[in-house]
Amino acid sequence: MKTKVLLSILFLTVSNITFALVSNSEKDALIDLYNATDGANWNLKWDLESPISTWHGVTLEENKVVALDLSFNNLKGNLPINLGNLTSLKTINFHMNKLTGAIPVSLGNLSELESLNMSFNQLNGGIPKTIGKLSSLNDLILFMNRLEGSIPQEIGQLKNLKKLVLYSNNLNGSIPTTIGNMDSLEELHLSSNRISGVIPNEVSNLVQLKTLSLFDNLMIGFIPIEIGNLKNLEELSLANNSLEGEVPLEIAQLTKLETLMLNNNFFEANIDSRITEIATLKNFKFISTPRDTKGIQNVIVFD
């Protein structure tokens, strides 16, 4: 009997410790997230009476919530403001859900966040300026939403960012010149928005860049000759804009380039053969209607 009593006491003690691992502030934020996004109808629900360590998609380290992976889980509704109380988060993955409303400005509190993926939802409103406070961020992935407004200048503060993926939204305005400060950037995907203005010369500072995808926007002006500085570039997609002038020969310096899409702009009809003869080039499309001709097109396509 004494042994059973001791075991019962030990079990209760361990249970209490398990339930107490996470602070009330963090636990409340998780419960608010569950309630605000229709947790009762998630594909994989949480048992709010069970230890947080058993909740689907929640990773704990040293009594802190460090990761939330609720992708493909049928989350619906607006994200709660106190999501920003989970200040030890390193990863948020809400890909492929039905989230609506704005991205909470409180996410700027998550100074340890390394990856933020809220792609393929129905989020609207602007990208909050507080995103610029996420100094540890490596990946910012928000494609396939309904985000609008301009890309905030503050995004240039993300010095450690490697992937910026914002395609298929309703973003407008010009590309901020501060983007040139993000010298760790390897992938820049801004296609299929309503972005206007010119390609800023500051893009040439992104010497680690492998992908520059700006197709299907409202961009004007010339391709800056400084683009030849991007020696690591493997994909340059500028199709379906209103760019004009000559295609700069400096593109021929991009000796790792595999994909070059320039079609449906207003470039001059001639393109230097040294560009089309880049040894690594596998996919190339150039269909141009110069503004100063009467519908004369120069068409070069190969895959």
N, C-alpha and C positions, 0 to 999 in steps of 0.2 A: 504494500500500500504506500509506504513511504517513497519507494522508487517511482511509483506512478505519479505521486504528487509532485515530486521533483521534476519529472519529465514534463508534466503539464505546465509547471511554472516556467521551465526552460523554453517550451514551445511558445507560450504566451509572450515571453521576453523577446524571443527571436522575431515573432510576428510583429510585435510593436516596433522593434528596431527597423524591420523591413518596411513597414508602412511609414516610418518617420524619416526614411532616407532623404526624401526630397523636401525642400522647404515649403512652407504653406504658400508662399508667393508663387513658386513654380508650379506646385500642384494646382492652385487655383487657375493659373494661366492655361494649364492643360485641360482642366475641366471646362473652362470657358470656351476653349477651342472646340471641344467635343460638342458642347451644347449649341454653339453658334453655327456649326457646320453640319447640323442634323446627324449627330453621332448615332442616334438610334437606327439610322438607315445606312450607316457605313457598311461596306462589304465585310470588313473585319472590325468588329466593334470592340470597345474597351469595356471591361467589367470594372466599374468605378469603385467597387468594394474590394477588388483584388489589389495586390501590390503593384505599384507603378512599373516595376521591373518586368511585369508580365504583359504590359499593354503593348499591343502591336505597333511597331514602328518607332518606339521610344527607346533610346539608348542612354544608359546612365554610366557616368564615371565619377567616382569619388563623391557620390551623393548629389550630383548635378546632372541635369538633362543636357546632353551634348549633341544629340541628333534626333531629328524627327523625319521619318520617311513614311509618308502617308500617300504615296503615289498610287494611282489606279484604285482609289478607295471610296469613291462616290461622296466626297465632301461637297456640300452645298451650302451657300450662304456667304456672309461676309466674315473676314478674319477679325478676331477681337483685338482691341488696342493693346491689351496686356500680354499679347504674344511677345512684346518687347521686354517683358520681365524675365524671359528665359535667357539670361545674359551669358550663360556658358555655352550656348548653342554654337556648334561648328558647322552643322549641316541642316538645311531645311529642304526637303524634297516633297512638293505637293503637285508634282506633274500629273496631268491627265485626270482632273477632277472637274467640278462644276462650281468653282469658287467665283463669287461676284463681288462687286464693290471695289473699293480702293485698296491699294497696298498700304498698310498702316505706317504712318510716319515713325511710330515707335520702334520699327525695326532698326532704326539708326542707333539704338542702344546696344545692339548685338555686336560688340567690338571684336569678339572672337570668331565671328562667322566667316567660314571659308567658302561655302557653297550655298547659293540661293537659287533654287529651281522652282518656279511657279508657272511653268509653261503649260500650254494647252488647257487653259481655263477660260473664264469670261470676265476677268478683272478689267476694270475701267479706271478712269481718272488718270492723273499723271504719275510719272515716276517721281517719288518723293525726293526732295533735295537731301534729306537725311541719309540717303543711300551712300553719299560721299563720306560718311563717318565710318563705313565698314572697312577699315584699313587692312584687315586680314583677308579680305575677299579675293578668291581666285576665280570663281565662276559666278556670273550673273546671267541667268537663263530665264527669260520672260517671254519667249516667242509664243505665237498663237493665242493672243488675248485681245482685248479691246482698248489697250492703253492709248492715251491721247496726250496732246500737248508736246512740248519740245523736250529733248534730252537735256537734263539739267547740267549746267556748267560744272557743278560739284562732282560729277562723275569722274572728272579728271584727277580727283584726289585718290582714286583707287590704284595706287602704284603697284600693287601686287596682282592685279587682275590679269588673267590669261584668256578668259573667254567672256565676250560680251555678245549675247545672243538675243536680239530684240525684233527679229523679223516677224512679219505678218501681224502687225498692230495698226493703229491709226496715228502713229507719231508724226508730227509735223515740225516746221521750223528747220533750222540749219544744223549741221553737225557742229557741236561746240569745239572751238579751237583748243580747249583744254584737253581734248582727247589725246593730243600730242604728248601729254605728261605721263601717259600710261605705257611706259616703255617696256613692260613685261608682257604686253598684250600679244597673243598669238592668233586669236580668231575674233574678227569683227563682222558680225552679221546684222545688217540694218535693212535688208531687202524687204520689199512689199510693205512699204509704209507710204507716207505722204511727205517725206523729207525733201526739202527744197534747198536752194542756195548752191554754193560751189563745194567741190572737194577741197577741204582746207589743206594748205601746204604742210601744216603740222602733222598730218598723217605720215609724212616721210620720217618722223622721229621714231615710228613704231618698227624698229629694225628686227624685232623678233616675229613680226607678223607673218603668218602662213596663209591666212584667208582674209580677203577684203571683199565683202559681198554687199553691194549697194544697189543691186538691180531692182527695177520696178519701183522707182520713186519719181520725184519731180526735179531732179538735180540739173543744174545748168553750168555753163562755163566750160573750161578746158580741163583736161587731165593734167595735173601739175607734173612738170618734168622731174621734180624731186622724187617721184614714185620709183625712179630707178634706184633709190637708196634701199629699197625693201628687198634685200638679197635673198631672204628666206621665203619670199612669197611663192606659194604653190597655186593659189586660185585668185584671180582678179575678175570679178563679175560686176560689170557696169551697165548691162543691157537695160533697155526700156526706160531711158531717161531722156533729157534734152541736152545732153553734152554736145559740144561742137569743137571745131578747129581740127588740127592735125592730131593723129595718134602719135604721141611722142616716141621717138626712136629709143629713148632711154628704157622703154619696156624691154628692149632686146637684151638689157643687162640682167634681167631677171632669169637667171640660168636654171632655176628650180621650178619655173612656172609650168604647170600641167594643164590648167584651165584658164582660158581667156575669152570672156564673153563681152563683146562690144556692140552687139546688134541693136537696131532700133534706137539710134541716136542721130545726130546731125553732123557727124565727122566728115572731114574732107574725103573724097572718094578714094584717094590713093593711100596705101599703107605700105611701109617699107618692108621688103621681103625678109630683112634680117629679123623682124619680129615673128613672122610666120615660120621661120626656120629655126626657132629656139628648139634645141635638141630634145628637151623634156616635154614639149607641148603635145598634148594628146587631144584636147577638146578646144576648138577655136571657132568662134562665130562672129562674123563681121558683116552686117547688112546696114548700109548707111545711105541716107538721103540728104546730101548737103543742102543747106538753106539757099545757096546761090545758084542752084541748078533747077531745072524744070522737071523734077521727079526722076532724074537719072540716079540709078542706084549702082553701088558696087557691092557685090555679094561674094563673100568668101566663107565657106563653111567646111570644116572637117571634124570628124570624131575619131 
